[in-house]
Structures are given as C-alpha cells and as structure tokens.
Amino acid sequence: MPHTPQPQHANALNRLDRLPIGRFHKITLLAVSFAYFFEFADINSFATTAPKLIDLWGVTVDQVAYVTSLSFVGMFLGSVVASTLADRWGRKRALVWTTSFFGVFSFVSMFSWDIVSLGVFRVLTSAGLSAMTVVAVIYVNEMYPAAVRGKYQAYAIVIGICGTPATNFVASGVVPLTDWSWRLVYLWGSLGVLLVLFTRRLKESPRWHESRGDHATADAVLKEIEAQVAAEQGPLPEPAPPVDEAPQTKAPLRLLLQKKYLAPTLLLTVLWVTQTIGFFGYSSWAPTLLAKEGFSVEKSVFYVALTTAGAPLGSYLASLVTDRFERKWCLVAFGTVISLCGLLYGLTFDPVLIVVFGFLVNLFERGYTALGYAYSPELFDTRGRSLGTGVSYGLGRLSNAAGPLIIAALYQGSGYHSVFFFIAGTWLLGAAILAVFGPRTRPAARPAPAEQAGPGDSRSVQDVPRVGRAE
C-alpha cells in the first residue's frame, strides 16, 4: 500500500480565518452561549439569597463578606487550573468538564445546612464558574475567523448574560415563598450540566492540535469543518500560505516572566482586578445593602432584578462596536461611563433612579466584559494564550477576596455612600491605566468580513500581539 504522507503544517489559523460563517459556527455559538447563560445565572446566586439567609439563619454582613471573598479565592484557583486543563485536555473537553463541575456543586448547594457548608459549596462552584469562563474565551478566540471573533464573543455573552436577570427574577419569585424555597435558586444554577447535550456537535480546536504538533488530527478536524461550511456556502477561497511554527511544549508558569508575556499579563491583571471589584461590588452587594438601608428583601431583590435587564443590551452594544472600533478605546469609554453611573446609583435612594442608574451600570458593564473577553486572548500567541488569559483573569478574581472585606469595612465605618465612591474610583483607575498602557489589536486596514472574505484576506493582525507598543 502506498504510504500517505502526514501533513507537516495544518495551517489552522488561515484555514479557519477564511471560512464564511456557517451552521458549524452557529452551533458552537449556541453551546458557548448556553454555558455562559448558566455561569451568569449561578454567579449571583448567593447575592440573591443572602438577604433571606440574614433573616433565616441570622447571617451577618461580615459573614456575607467572608463567603463572597472566599468565592473569589475559588475563582482564582479555577482560572489557573483551567489554563492547565485547556492545554492538556483540549478546549472542548475542558469546556464540558468545567461547566459540569460548577453545575454539580451548585446542585449540592441546595442541601446546605448552615453558612459554613454553603460557603464551602459556593467556593467550589465559583472555581468551576471561573474555569469555564477562561476555557470558553479561549475556545471562541480559536474557532472563529479573526475578522469577526470579537462580534461572536459578544453575541455569546448577549445570550449568556440573560442568565443574570433570569436568576434575579427567579429569586424574586421563589425566595420569599417559604423558608426553604431559596434553595431552588441553586437548583436553577445547576442546569448548566446540560451542556453535555452539545458534546457531539462541538469540534476540538484545530489550533490546539496544531500547537501540540499533531498536524494530522488538526488537518482532519479542519477538513470536517470545511466540508460542512462548503456544503452550505459553496467553494471556499484559498487560505493564505502557512507560517512555519515549531510545536509548542507545555507552557510553564515562568513563561509569563518573559517580556513578551509579562506586559500583557500585567495589563490584563489590572483590567480584570478593576472589573472584578467594580462589577461584583455592585452585583454582590446591592441586594444586601439596600435591605440594610430599609428596603424590604422583596423590594431590594426586585429592584436589582430590574437593573440587570440592561445586561443583554450591553453585550449587544459591544457586538456592534467590538470589530468596528479599537477595542482598547471601547473599554476605556465603557469603564468611564460605568464609574459615573455607578456613583450616581449610590447617591440616591429614589427607587426610580436606583433602577435607572443600576440599569445603565449593568448595560455598560456587560458590554465591558464582552469587550474584555475578546481583547484578552488577542494579546498572546497560541503558546501563551491559555496560561496568560487564565492567570490574569484568575488574579482579577483573587483580588476580590479583599474587595468584599473592604466594602463591609467602608459600609460599617463610613456609611452606604462611601462604598460607591470606592467602586466608582476602581472603574476609573482601570480605564485610565488601559488608556495609557493598553496595546491596540485592531489593524489599520480591516480585512473583508469573514462572510465575504476572499483569498489573501484571511490572516488578521488581531492574532499577532502588539504588546509593548504604546499609542
């Protein structure tokens, strides 16, 4: 039998970049959106049930702070572990397992018997939530054409972020019913395990296979994808020629100390530290602080539910601007608006203004997060992408181990308003640092959209980090 030569280079990047958007991309989008939906559904579960537990179990503000803080320690550990899992197991397998992990521990949270047991289960759930996010961000970055990956990252969050208002409305309906019905909020969050239903429809990242030197498998996956897309869209344009790259070995943590990776890691750490403290300062504390200021549990949870209705619109707004304007400046603008609206939210007790400014905070914050998810992995090459994204995102989450303690101390020492001055200042600091040090990722001349791309249009400089070059 004649020997079939193994491909020496699958050319995964350019072959994926020149594909028009087809059914394969849409199914992938649906699966990632599903995972995001239950991540966002579950991430605020404790915040929505905490006011009830204050009445039911006699939980104190300090105990709420400690559980919230430890949850972010779990998020850090999950993020770091996720980068290892994504590199060792592959993006697809890691996505399914991390989503299943947080779903299982959200389900177990239903059976908590005191604040300590609930705290332990929430730490484990949070580890899974953060791990899933890191893997999903990397997966979308590697599976979609460079010219539209930011838009599709935002589309996934447009759908996924609906989990936040959905959970808040579920909580506002079930938490007040009985002394045990708050447990149903955690049952709701556990439904993310149903992602396993998508397993057979998802493909492993060819770029991951290629980074391991497994060009034959990468080529086989690419041929399956190309055949599906060509059957729908017709003959495909030729990809750009491959660029020779050596197989990537396992990325050790010390890799991030190299100048090539250190600069983006530090920048993204600042981005995610300020986003984490800023966002969770609102979402984790708003129901509890409103209840402490005299609003009933029912009203505080309902007001927060109304404000989170702005979240899907914010992600949609990001989808409109992310591939049209420089992502760096979109992030700066969104962060500045969040700071202003968040401060105004904290300076009023008028229910209408609370809902209006809270709505705007959620709108622009979710847009900011969608932009950040697209921006972060673009600052690294394939070898450093998983590790750099995971560590910077994880350090951002770890920072909020201190955030709730600071907020509790500010509230008890200086009052309600001081909390929102602190949160607004955090957002403004992040925007300023990003404006000064953030690299651009958008090319000077945009390639044709992926849906219409022709030969030679496939490789975008979005995949080539431009870190260290200030504007």
C-alpha positions as CSV (number, residue, x, y, z in Angstrom):
1,M,0.0,0.0,0.0
2,P,1.3,3.5,-0.8
3,H,2.3,5.5,2.3
4,T,0.1,8.5,2.9
5,P,2.3,11.4,4.0
6,Q,1.3,13.2,7.2
7,P,0.8,16.9,6.8
8,Q,3.7,19.0,8.1
9,H,1.5,22.0,8.8
10,A,-2.3,22.1,9.0
11,N,-2.3,25.9,8.5
12,A,-5.2,26.0,11.0
13,L,-5.3,29.8,11.6
14,N,-5.5,30.8,8.0
15,R,-7.9,28.0,7.0
16,L,-10.3,29.0,9.8
17,D,-9.9,32.7,9.1
18,R,-11.1,32.4,5.5
19,L,-14.3,30.5,6.3
20,P,-17.7,32.2,5.9
21,I,-19.9,31.8,8.9
22,G,-21.9,28.7,8.7
23,R,-24.0,26.2,10.7
24,F,-20.9,24.9,12.5
25,H,-20.2,28.4,13.9
26,K,-23.8,28.9,14.9
27,I,-23.9,25.6,16.8
28,T,-20.7,26.5,18.6
29,L,-22.1,29.9,19.4
30,L,-25.2,28.3,20.9
31,A,-23.2,25.9,23.0
32,V,-20.9,28.6,24.4
33,S,-23.9,30.8,25.0
34,F,-25.6,28.1,27.0
35,A,-22.5,27.7,29.2
36,Y,-22.3,31.4,29.7
37,F,-26.1,31.6,30.5
38,F,-25.7,29.3,33.5
39,E,-22.4,30.8,34.5
40,F,-24.1,34.2,34.8
41,A,-27.2,32.5,36.2
42,D,-25.2,31.0,39.0
43,I,-22.6,33.6,39.7
44,N,-25.1,35.9,41.7
45,S,-27.0,33.1,43.4
46,F,-25.5,33.8,46.8
47,A,-26.1,37.5,46.4
48,T,-29.8,36.9,45.7
49,T,-30.3,34.5,48.6
50,A,-28.1,36.4,51.2
51,P,-30.9,38.8,52.3
52,K,-33.1,35.8,53.1
53,L,-30.3,34.0,55.0
54,I,-29.7,37.1,57.1
55,D,-33.3,36.7,58.3
56,L,-33.4,32.9,58.4
57,W,-30.0,32.0,59.8
58,G,-29.0,35.2,61.4
59,V,-26.1,35.7,58.9
60,T,-24.2,38.9,59.5
61,V,-22.8,41.3,56.9
62,D,-19.3,40.2,57.8
63,Q,-20.2,36.5,57.1
64,V,-21.7,37.5,53.7
65,A,-18.3,39.3,53.1
66,Y,-16.3,36.2,54.0
67,V,-18.3,33.8,51.9
68,T,-18.1,36.3,48.9
69,S,-14.3,36.7,49.5
70,L,-13.6,33.0,49.6
71,S,-15.6,32.5,46.5
72,F,-13.2,34.7,44.7
73,V,-10.3,32.6,46.0
74,G,-12.1,29.7,44.4
75,M,-12.4,31.7,41.2
76,F,-8.6,32.3,41.1
77,L,-7.8,28.6,41.6
78,G,-10.3,27.7,39.0
79,S,-8.8,30.1,36.5
80,V,-5.3,28.9,37.0
81,V,-6.3,25.2,36.8
82,A,-8.4,26.0,33.7
83,S,-5.4,27.1,31.8
84,T,-3.7,23.8,32.5
85,L,-6.8,21.8,31.6
86,A,-7.3,23.6,28.4
87,D,-3.7,23.0,27.3
88,R,-3.7,19.3,28.5
89,W,-7.2,18.1,27.6
90,G,-8.1,20.4,24.8
91,R,-10.5,23.4,24.7
92,K,-13.7,21.4,24.0
93,R,-13.2,18.7,26.7
94,A,-12.2,21.3,29.3
95,L,-15.3,23.4,28.5
96,V,-17.6,20.5,29.1
97,W,-15.9,19.3,32.3
98,T,-15.6,22.7,33.9
99,T,-19.3,23.5,33.2
100,S,-20.3,20.2,34.6
101,F,-18.2,20.9,37.7
102,F,-19.9,24.1,38.6
103,G,-23.3,22.6,37.8
104,V,-22.8,19.7,40.2
105,F,-21.7,21.9,43.1
106,S,-24.5,24.4,42.5
107,F,-26.8,21.5,42.9
108,V,-25.1,20.4,46.1
109,S,-25.5,23.9,47.5
110,M,-29.3,23.2,47.7
111,F,-28.6,20.9,50.7
112,S,-26.5,23.4,52.7
113,W,-27.4,23.4,56.4
114,D,-25.5,26.5,57.6
115,I,-23.5,29.4,56.3
116,V,-20.2,27.4,56.6
117,S,-21.4,24.5,54.5
118,L,-23.0,26.9,51.9
119,G,-19.7,28.8,51.9
120,V,-17.7,25.7,51.1
121,F,-20.0,24.7,48.2
122,R,-20.0,28.2,46.8
123,V,-16.2,28.2,46.8
124,L,-16.2,25.0,44.7
125,T,-19.0,26.3,42.4
126,S,-17.0,29.5,41.9
127,A,-13.9,27.6,40.9
128,G,-15.9,25.9,38.2
129,L,-17.5,29.1,37.0
130,S,-14.2,30.9,36.6
131,A,-12.6,27.9,35.0
132,M,-15.4,27.6,32.4
133,T,-15.1,31.3,31.5
134,V,-11.4,31.1,30.8
135,V,-11.8,28.0,28.6
136,A,-14.8,29.5,26.8
137,V,-13.0,32.7,26.0
138,I,-10.0,30.8,24.5
139,Y,-12.3,28.4,22.6
140,V,-14.2,31.2,20.9
141,N,-10.9,33.0,20.1
142,E,-9.5,29.9,18.3
143,M,-12.7,28.8,16.5
144,Y,-13.9,31.9,14.8
145,P,-12.4,34.0,12.0
146,A,-10.3,36.8,13.3
147,A,-12.3,39.5,11.5
148,V,-15.5,38.6,13.4
149,R,-14.4,36.8,16.5
150,G,-15.0,39.8,18.7
151,K,-18.6,40.1,17.4
152,Y,-19.3,36.4,18.1
153,Q,-17.7,36.6,21.5
154,A,-20.1,39.4,22.2
155,Y,-23.0,37.5,20.7
156,A,-22.3,34.6,23.1
157,I,-22.5,37.0,26.0
158,V,-25.6,38.7,24.7
159,I,-27.4,35.4,25.0
160,G,-25.5,34.2,28.1
161,I,-25.9,37.3,30.1
162,C,-29.7,36.8,30.1
163,G,-28.9,34.3,32.9
164,T,-28.3,37.2,35.3
165,P,-31.8,38.9,35.1
166,A,-33.3,35.4,34.7
167,T,-31.8,34.4,38.1
168,N,-32.8,37.6,39.7
169,F,-36.4,37.3,38.6
170,V,-36.4,33.6,39.6
171,A,-35.0,34.6,43.0
172,S,-37.5,37.5,43.4
173,G,-40.3,35.0,42.8
174,V,-39.2,31.9,44.8
175,V,-37.0,33.3,47.7
176,P,-39.9,35.0,49.6
177,L,-42.3,32.0,49.2
178,T,-41.2,29.8,52.2
179,D,-38.2,29.3,54.5
180,W,-36.8,26.6,52.2
181,S,-37.6,27.9,48.7
182,W,-34.4,29.9,48.5
183,R,-32.7,26.6,47.7
184,L,-34.4,26.5,44.3
185,V,-32.1,29.3,43.2
186,Y,-29.2,26.9,43.4
187,L,-31.2,24.2,41.6
188,W,-31.7,26.7,38.8
189,G,-28.0,27.4,38.5
190,S,-27.1,23.7,38.3
191,L,-28.8,23.3,34.9
192,G,-25.5,24.2,33.2
193,V,-24.6,20.5,33.3
194,L,-27.0,20.1,30.3
195,L,-24.1,21.4,28.2
196,V,-23.2,17.7,27.8
197,L,-26.0,17.5,25.3
198,F,-23.9,19.6,22.9
199,T,-20.8,17.4,23.2
200,R,-21.1,15.5,19.9
201,R,-21.8,18.7,17.9
202,L,-18.7,20.5,19.0
203,K,-15.2,20.3,17.5
204,E,-11.9,20.4,19.2
205,S,-9.8,23.5,18.3
206,P,-7.5,22.6,15.4
207,R,-5.2,25.3,16.6
208,W,-4.8,23.4,19.9
209,H,-4.0,20.2,18.0
210,E,-1.5,22.1,15.8
211,S,0.2,23.8,18.8
212,R,0.9,20.3,20.1
213,G,2.5,19.3,16.8
214,D,-0.4,17.0,15.9
215,H,-0.9,18.3,12.4
216,A,-2.7,15.2,11.1
217,T,-5.5,15.5,13.7
218,A,-5.7,19.2,13.1
219,D,-6.0,18.7,9.4
220,A,-8.7,16.0,9.9
221,V,-10.8,18.4,12.1
222,L,-10.3,21.2,9.6
223,K,-11.5,19.1,6.7
224,E,-14.7,18.2,8.6
225,I,-15.4,21.8,9.3
226,E,-14.5,22.9,5.7
227,A,-16.7,20.2,4.3
228,Q,-19.7,21.4,6.4
229,V,-19.2,25.0,5.5
230,A,-18.6,24.4,1.8
231,A,-21.8,22.3,1.6
232,E,-23.7,25.3,2.8
233,Q,-21.8,28.2,1.2
234,G,-20.2,26.8,-1.9
235,P,-16.5,26.5,-2.8
236,L,-14.2,28.1,-0.3
237,P,-11.4,30.6,-1.1
238,E,-7.8,29.5,-0.8
239,P,-6.2,30.2,2.6
240,A,-3.1,32.3,3.0
241,P,0.2,30.3,3.0
242,P,1.2,28.8,6.3
243,V,3.8,30.3,8.5
244,D,6.2,27.6,9.9
245,E,6.0,27.3,13.6
246,A,7.7,24.8,15.9
247,P,5.4,22.5,18.0
248,Q,4.7,24.2,21.3
249,T,5.7,22.5,24.5
250,K,3.8,22.8,27.8
251,A,3.8,26.4,28.9
252,P,5.3,26.7,32.4
253,L,4.2,29.4,34.7
254,R,7.7,31.1,34.4
255,L,6.9,31.7,30.8
256,L,4.9,34.7,31.9
257,L,8.0,36.3,33.2
258,Q,9.3,36.8,29.7
259,K,8.9,40.3,28.5
260,K,6.8,39.1,25.6
261,Y,4.2,37.8,28.0
262,L,4.8,39.8,31.2
263,A,3.5,43.1,29.8
264,P,0.1,41.8,28.6
265,T,-0.3,39.7,31.7
266,L,0.2,42.7,34.0
267,L,-2.1,44.9,31.9
268,L,-4.9,42.3,31.8
269,T,-4.5,41.7,35.5
270,V,-5.2,45.4,36.1
271,L,-8.2,45.1,33.7
272,W,-9.7,42.1,35.5
273,V,-8.9,43.4,39.0
274,T,-10.7,46.6,38.4
275,Q,-13.6,44.9,36.6
276,T,-14.0,42.3,39.3
277,I,-14.0,44.6,42.2
278,G,-16.2,47.1,40.3
279,F,-18.7,44.7,39.0
280,F,-19.1,42.4,42.0
281,G,-19.1,45.4,44.2
282,Y,-22.5,46.2,42.6
283,S,-23.9,42.8,41.9
284,S,-22.9,41.0,45.1
285,W,-23.7,43.8,47.5
286,A,-26.7,45.7,46.0
287,P,-29.5,43.5,47.4
288,T,-27.9,43.2,50.9
289,L,-27.0,46.9,51.2
290,L,-30.5,48.0,50.0
291,A,-32.0,45.7,52.6
292,K,-29.8,47.1,55.3
293,E,-30.9,50.6,54.3
294,G,-34.5,49.9,55.0
295,F,-35.8,48.3,51.8
296,S,-37.6,45.0,52.2
297,V,-36.0,41.8,51.0
298,E,-38.6,41.5,48.3
299,K,-38.1,45.1,47.0
300,S,-34.3,45.0,47.2
301,V,-34.1,41.8,45.1
302,F,-36.8,43.0,42.7
303,Y,-35.0,46.4,42.1
304,V,-31.8,44.6,41.4
305,A,-33.6,42.2,39.1
306,L,-34.9,45.2,37.1
307,T,-31.4,46.8,36.8
308,T,-29.9,43.6,35.4
309,A,-32.4,43.7,32.5
310,G,-29.9,46.1,30.9
311,A,-27.2,43.4,30.8
312,P,-28.1,41.7,27.5
313,L,-28.4,45.1,25.8
314,G,-24.9,46.0,26.9
315,S,-23.5,42.8,25.4
316,Y,-25.4,43.6,22.2
317,L,-23.9,47.1,22.2
318,A,-20.5,45.6,22.5
319,S,-21.2,43.3,19.5
320,L,-21.9,46.5,17.4
321,V,-18.6,48.2,18.3
322,T,-16.1,45.5,19.0
323,D,-15.0,44.8,15.4
324,R,-15.7,48.3,14.2
325,F,-13.6,50.4,16.6
326,E,-10.4,49.8,18.5
327,R,-11.3,47.5,21.5
328,K,-8.9,49.3,23.8
329,W,-10.7,52.7,23.4
330,C,-14.1,51.0,23.7
331,L,-13.1,49.5,27.0
332,V,-11.8,52.9,28.2
333,A,-15.1,54.6,27.3
334,F,-17.3,51.9,28.8
335,G,-15.3,51.9,32.0
336,T,-15.6,55.7,32.4
337,V,-19.4,55.6,31.9
338,I,-19.8,52.8,34.4
339,S,-17.9,54.8,37.0
340,L,-20.2,57.8,36.6
341,C,-23.4,55.8,36.6
342,G,-22.4,53.7,39.5
343,L,-21.6,56.7,41.6
344,L,-25.0,58.2,40.8
345,Y,-26.6,54.9,41.7
346,G,-25.0,55.1,45.2
347,L,-26.0,58.7,45.8
348,T,-29.8,58.2,45.6
349,F,-32.5,56.2,47.5
350,D,-35.2,57.1,45.0
351,P,-36.5,53.7,43.6
352,V,-36.8,55.0,40.1
353,L,-33.3,56.4,40.0
354,I,-31.9,53.3,41.6
355,V,-33.4,51.2,38.8
356,V,-32.3,53.7,36.0
357,F,-28.7,54.1,37.1
358,G,-28.4,50.4,38.0
359,F,-29.7,49.5,34.6
360,L,-27.0,51.7,33.0
361,V,-24.3,50.2,35.2
362,N,-25.4,46.7,34.1
363,L,-25.7,47.7,30.4
364,F,-22.2,49.1,30.1
365,E,-20.5,46.6,32.5
366,R,-21.7,43.7,30.5
367,G,-20.6,45.4,27.3
368,Y,-17.2,46.0,29.0
369,T,-16.9,42.3,29.9
370,A,-17.8,41.2,26.4
371,L,-15.1,43.5,25.0
372,G,-12.6,42.3,27.7
373,Y,-13.3,38.6,26.7
374,A,-12.4,39.4,23.1
375,Y,-9.4,41.7,23.9
376,S,-7.6,39.5,26.4
377,P,-6.6,36.4,24.4
378,E,-5.6,38.6,21.4
379,L,-2.6,39.9,23.4
380,F,-1.0,36.4,23.4
381,D,0.2,33.9,20.8
382,T,-1.1,30.3,20.9
383,R,1.5,29.1,23.4
384,G,0.9,31.7,26.0
385,R,-2.9,32.3,25.3
386,S,-4.3,29.8,27.8
387,L,-1.8,30.5,30.6
388,G,-1.8,34.3,30.2
389,T,-5.6,34.6,29.9
390,G,-6.1,32.2,32.8
391,V,-3.6,33.7,35.2
392,S,-4.6,37.4,34.6
393,Y,-8.3,36.5,34.8
394,G,-7.7,34.5,37.9
395,L,-5.7,37.2,39.6
396,G,-8.5,39.6,38.9
397,R,-10.9,37.2,40.6
398,L,-8.5,36.7,43.5
399,S,-8.3,40.4,44.1
400,N,-11.9,40.4,45.1
401,A,-11.1,38.2,48.1
402,A,-10.2,41.6,49.6
403,G,-13.0,43.6,47.8
404,P,-16.0,42.4,50.0
405,L,-14.0,42.9,53.2
406,I,-13.1,46.5,52.1
407,I,-16.7,47.1,51.2
408,A,-18.0,45.7,54.5
409,A,-15.5,47.9,56.4
410,L,-16.4,51.0,54.4
411,Y,-20.1,50.4,54.9
412,Q,-19.8,49.9,58.7
413,G,-17.2,52.7,59.1
414,S,-18.2,55.4,56.7
415,G,-21.7,54.5,55.5
416,Y,-23.6,53.5,52.4
417,H,-22.3,56.3,50.1
418,S,-18.6,55.5,50.7
419,V,-19.0,52.1,49.1
420,F,-20.0,53.6,45.8
421,F,-17.2,56.2,45.8
422,F,-14.8,53.3,46.2
423,I,-16.3,51.3,43.4
424,A,-16.5,54.2,41.0
425,G,-12.9,55.1,41.7
426,T,-11.9,51.5,40.9
427,W,-13.5,51.6,37.5
428,L,-12.0,55.0,36.7
429,L,-8.5,53.7,37.7
430,G,-8.8,50.7,35.3
431,A,-9.9,52.9,32.4
432,A,-7.0,55.3,32.9
433,I,-4.4,52.6,33.0
434,L,-5.8,50.9,30.0
435,A,-5.8,54.2,28.1
436,V,-2.1,54.8,28.8
437,F,-0.7,51.3,28.5
438,G,-3.2,49.2,26.6
439,P,-1.9,48.0,23.2
440,R,-4.1,48.1,20.1
441,T,-5.3,44.9,18.5
442,R,-7.2,46.3,15.6
443,P,-5.3,46.5,12.3
444,A,-5.0,49.8,10.4
445,A,-6.9,48.5,7.5
446,R,-9.6,46.0,8.3
447,P,-9.8,42.8,6.2
448,A,-13.1,42.0,4.4
449,P,-15.7,40.5,6.7
450,A,-15.4,36.7,7.1
451,E,-18.7,36.2,5.4
452,Q,-17.3,37.8,2.2
453,A,-13.6,37.2,2.6
454,G,-11.5,36.2,-0.4
455,P,-8.0,34.8,-0.9
456,G,-5.4,36.8,0.9
457,D,-7.9,38.4,3.3
458,S,-7.7,35.6,5.8
459,R,-4.9,36.5,8.3
460,S,-5.7,39.3,10.6
461,V,-3.1,41.1,12.7
462,Q,-5.5,40.6,15.5
463,D,-3.8,37.2,16.0
464,V,-0.4,38.8,16.3
465,P,0.1,40.5,19.7
466,R,1.2,44.1,19.5
467,V,2.1,44.4,23.2
468,G,4.5,46.9,24.4
469,R,3.9,49.5,21.6
470,A,2.1,52.4,23.2
471,E,-0.1,54.6,21.1
